Amino acid sequence: MVRFLFAASALALGTAQAADVTVLRTDRLVAVPGDSSPKAATILIEDDKILEVRDGRISDRALSEEGHTVEASYDLGGHTVLPGFIDGHVHITSENNPRGRLQRVELSSADRALMGAGFAKKTLMAGFTTVRDVGADGEAIFALRSGIERGDVPGPRILASGNSVSITGGHGDGTQGYALEVAELLKSPAVCDGADDCRRAVREQIRRGADHIKITATGGVLSNTQTGTEQQFTNEELAAIVDAANKMGRDVTAHAHGKGGIEAALNAGVRTIEHGTYLDDRTIRAFRRNDAFLVPTLLAGATVAEWAKDPNTFLTPAQRAKSAEVGPLMQEMGRRAHEGGVKIAFGTDSGVSKHGENAKEFALMVDAGMTEEEAIRAATVVGSQNIRMEDKIGTIEAGKLADIIAVEGDPLSDIELLQTAVNFVMKDGEVFKAPQ
């Protein structure tokens, strides 16, 4: 009866109904990056959701007097509290290394899933509570996604495409340079030729569990082939892919470097472009006209450019030549896209770079002309819009999933703090990392 009276009193004051809660207190909450200034606040979490966000620091005793049961309480003084970050472009079951080509024939899907579990934990501990995987061994990535959802292993929420849809011999084929009999064994079920076959490939990935469809609309840097970086699918194939995906409730995102391939993908109705290296003013207008997103993956460009400079690089000659050409261009591309008003969502291409170092992308985005706040917004508010989860994540507001991180200091004035000072990580209301 007493608890009921406390609850009634709390409701009369406009606060949430009494509940069993986890409590976070901070002097610097940025609840909606880009739209809110840091403020002192108390956040109440019930189960996996944010129950309430109040101004000021409310004591556990005051909350108990309202009828709440405080199950855990964290004082995040000296920290900036932010929504959990979203990386819109990862390959979480792999990481480039000198043995990468050999591992294609050494590792099973089970091996990939177990390696991915390790990479997933590193990613989560770096403050990334959601990732979009845009190309992986389907059996491995879907198993890892399910294992994280069940709580078997710690990791970010994964939205997975499974295998990338590619033409025969295209960037996503991945069999170039192997003996023919080995290449046939490695051939992906998502390789397709012709509009009808590409519809089949899309439907096959959705049947296997794809959350979205990833295509390689142009040539790429790390495929072992000298086929350039321009358009590879025909316009008819692109239209068929988007139509097949949309009819089954899936968006399409496209790896695309060359200007012609970017524009063809946008005109076909692709929602997001990954990389975008050779975009120009006309391409930027196409982004705006189609209300599309760009995930610029500046870290990938910086990474391959460094590999290309190394006289002892593990890159093949074809990979090295493309890395030396494309990598250095990507930073300026990011600047041009930002100045042109393209909607930019955060993404790293981790798996090219090392997992757990995702936050290096923030500094590169700032170097490309974004403010610190814009870069953080790209990884929260805009990132959630890109993956159509803005009703669940991306901000710290009542009713949303409790994906919350805390960074010691002020990343709005020193963006590099995000690489080293993420001391608190909560995903779905569960604390995975807390200050000692």
N, C-alpha and C positions, 0 to 999 in steps of 0.2 A: 504494500500500500504506500509506504514511504517512497519507494522507487518510482511508483506511478506519479506521485505528487511532484517529485523532482522533475520527471520527464515533462509533465504538463507545464510546470513553471518554465522549463527551458524552451518549450515550444512557444509559450506566450512571449518570450523574449526574442523570438525569431531565430533561434538556434536549432540544430538538428535534434531529432529524437534521441533519447538516451540509448547508448550502445556500448559494446565492448570495443575499445579503440586503441590503436597505436597513435602516439602523439609526437609530432615534430615541431620544434620551435626554432625560429631563426630571426635574425635582425635584418636579413637581406633575402627576401623571397622575390623572385622574378617569375610570376605565375604565367604570364603570357608574353614571351619574349617579343620585343618590338612594340608591344601595346601597353606595357605596365612598367613602372619604375620600381626599383627594389624597396621593400618595406618590411617592417617587423610583422611577423605573422605566426599563427599557430595552425597547424594542419592536423585534422582528425581523419584517421583512416580506419575503415571498418572492412574486415576481410580483404578483398582485393581492390576496393574502390575508395576514392576520396569522399568522405562523408561531408566534410565542411572545411572551409578556409576562413579563418577569422583574423582580423587585424589585431596586432599586438601580441604579447606573450602571455598566454593564459596558463595559470598554474595547474598542476595535476589536481591539487586540492579543490580548486574552483570547478574543474570539470567533474570531479567526483560528487561535489555538492549538487550539480545539475542532474546527477543520476548516471553519468557515464562510468564505466569500469575501465580504468587505464591499465591495459595489459603490458604496454612497453612505452617508454618515453625517451626521446633523443633530443639533446640540446645541441643544436648546430650553430652556436654562436661562432662568429669569425668566418663563417662560410656563406657563400651565395648558393641558394637553393633554386634548382632549375628543373624543368621537366626532363625525364629521361631522353637521351639522344636517340635519333633514328638515322641509321646509315642505309641509304637507299641503293647501295651497290656493293655487294660483297660476294665472295666465293668461299664460303666458310668451311668447306670440307677439303680445301687444298691450300698450299702456300708455295709460291715459286721458289725453286732451289736448283742447284746444279744437277741433281738427280731427277728432275721433274719428268723428263721424257722417258727415262727408264722406269720410273714409278708407274707410268701408264700401263705397263705390262706386269708389274710386280705386285701392285696393291689391289685387293678386292674391294667391293662395295662396303663390306663390313669394316675393313681397314680404314676406308675413307670416313665412315661414320664415326669411328672411334677417334681418329685424328680431329675430325670436326668438333667433337665434344670438347677437346682441349682448346681449340681455337675459340669456340663459343664462350667458354669460361673467361678467357682473356678479354674477349670483346665486352662481355657483361661487366667485368670488373673495371673496365675503362670508362664505364658510364653509358654504354650503348645498350638500351633495353629492348630495342626493336631493330631488326635488320631485314632487308630484302635481298635474298640470294638470287642472283641473276645468271645462273648456269652452273650445274653440278651434276655428278652422277645421280640420277633420279632416285635409285634405291637408297643411296647413302643419305641424301639431303632430306628425303621424306621421313626416313627412320629417325634422323636427328631431330627434325622438327617435332615429331610425335614424342620422342623421349623427353625433350624439354617441356612440352605441354603437360606430360604426365608427372613431371618433377623427378624423373630418373637421373637427370644430369642438369647442372646449372647452365643457363645460357640465355641469350636474348630471345624474345619472341621472333620467330622466323616466318617470313612470307617467302615461299619458294616457287621457282619456275620449273624446277627439274632441268632436263636437258635443254640447251639452247636450240632453237629452230634455225637451221642453216641450209644452204644449198650444198650439193656435192662439191667438195673441194674448196668450199668457202671457209670463212674465218672460224665458224663454229664446228666444222667437220672434225678437225683435230687429228686426222690420221695421216697428214702429209709427212713424208720422210720415212715412214715405216715400210718394211717389205709388204708386198701386196696381200699376202695371206694373213699377215698380222693386222694390216689396216682393215681388212674385211671383218675381223673379229672385234675390232675396236669401234666399228661404225655405229654411230648413235641412231636410235629409232626416230630422232627428230630431224634427221637429214632428209631433205625433200627436193623435188624438182617438178615444176609445173604447178599451176594453181590448185588442181584437185589433190595432188599429192601433198601440197602444203596444208590444205584443209585437214587432211588425214593426220599430219604431224601435230597440228594444233590440238585436234581432238584426242589424240593419243596421250599428249602431255596432261591434258585436263583429266582424262580417265585415270591416269596414274596419281593425280592429286595436286596438279599445279594450281597455285593461287593466282598466277598471272602468266603471261606468255612472253618469253624473251627471244628476240630474233637478232641475228647478226646481219643488219641491213647493208653493211659495207665490209670491205676488207678490214683486217685488224693488224695490230702491231706484233703480237706474240704468237700468231700462227706461223708455222714453219713453211712459208710459201711466199713467193714473189708475185703476188697478185694485186698489189696496190692497196689503197684505202678508200676506193670509191664504191659506188652502188654495185651490189651483187644480185639481189633478188630483182626480178622484173616487176614492173608496176602492177601487172596482173597478179603475180604471186603475193605482193604486199597487200593488195586489196582483199584477196582471198583469206589471207592470214587474219587480218583485222576483222573481217566479217565473221569468220568462223569463231574467233575468240569472243567477240562482242555478243554473238548469238548465244554463247554459253556463259555469259556473265563475267568475262575476264577482260582485263586491259592488256594492251601490248606495249612493251618497252623495247626500244631498239638500240643496240650497239651501232653507232654511226660516227664515222670520222669525216668522210668526204662530203663536201657541200651538196652535190647532187643526190647522194644517198640520204642525207638528212632531210632534204626537202621532199624527196619522194616518200619517205616514211611519214613525215608530217602530213602530206597531202592525202595519204592513205588512211589517216586517222589514228596513227600511233600516238599514245598519250605522253610518253616520256622518251627523250633522247639521252642516251648515255655517251659521254665524251664530247661530241660536237666540235671536234678540233678545227675544221676548216669552215666554220660558219662565217657568213658575212652579213651585210646590212639586209640583203634580200631574205636571207635565212632567218634573221631575227624577226623580220616582219611576218614570216610564216609561223614562227613560234607564237607570236602574239595573236595572229589571226586564228590559229587553231587552239588557243588557250592551253598550250602544251608546256611541259616542264623540261628543264635541262638538269641533268646530274653531271657536272663537269669533271669529276674524278681527277682533280689537279694533282693529288698525291701519286696517282699512277703515272702521270706524265713525268713528274720529278723523279720517280723511282727508275723508270726505264731509261731516262736520259742519263742517269748516273751509271747504270749498268753498261750502256753503250760506250761510255768513256773509258771503262776499265779495260786495259789491254789483255787481261786474263778473263774476260767475261765468259760466262757459261752460255750466253746467247748464241744461237746458230747465226751464220752469216745473214740470212734473210731477216731474222728477228733483229739483229743488231743494226742493220741498215735502216729499217723502219723506226726503231727506237730512237736512233740518232736524229731522224727527220721529224718525227711526230712529237716526241716527248717535250722538246723545248718550246713548241708552239702552244701548248695547252694553257699555260699561265696567261698569255695574252688573250687567248680565246675567252677565258673566264672574265677578264676585264671587259672585253667588248660586249659579252652577253649581259653583264651586270649593267653597264652603261646604257645598253639598248632596252632595258626593262624586261628581259626574259625572266620568267619565274624559275628561280634556281633552288633545287633541293639538294641537300647534302648527300654525298656519296663518295666513297674512297677507292673502290675496286680492290679492297683488301683481299689478299690471296695473291695479288701481284705484290703489293707491299705487305708488311707483316701484320698479322692480326693482333689486336690490342694496341696498335699504334694509330688507330683510326683518327684520333684527335689532331694529328699533324695536319690534316686537311684544313682545319680552322685557320691556322696561320697563313696557309697558302691562299685561302679565300680572302683574308684581310689584305695580303700583299697584292691581290688582284683588284683591290678597290672597294671591297665591302667593308662596312664597319663591323666591329666586334659583335654588336647586337644583331646586325643583319646575318652574319655567319651563324650565330646561335639560333636565330629564327629559322634559317634554312634547315637546321637539324632537328627542329621541334615543330613549330607551327606549319611551315611549308612542307616539311618532310611528311607530316601526317596527312596533309592534303594530297600529296603525290600518291600515296598508297591507299587513299580513301579510308583513313582511320581517324579523321579529325574529330569524330564524335566520341572517340575512346581514348586517344592519347594526344600528345603534343603540347598540352597546357596542363596547369595544375588548377583544376576547377572541380567543384562538387559534382559527383556522378561519373567522373572519368576514372579510368584505371589508375591505380596508385603506382605510377612509374615516376620516380623522383630521385634526383641525385643532388649532392652537395659538393661544392668546390671550395677549398680553403682559399680565401682571398677574393679578389674582384676580377673575374674574367672579362667583364665589360670594359676594363681598362688594360688588362694584360691577358690576351687570348691564349698565350702559351701555357698559362696555368692549367688549361684543360688537358694538357699532355701529362701532367705530373701530380696534380693536386685534387683529383676526384677521390674524396675520402668516404663518401656515403653513396650507396647504390641500393635502391629499392625497386623491385619489379613486381607488379601484381600484389602489392602490399607486403611482400616478403623482403626482409633486409638481407642482402648478400654481402654488404661491406659497410662497416661503421668506423668512425674515428676511435682510436685506442684511448 
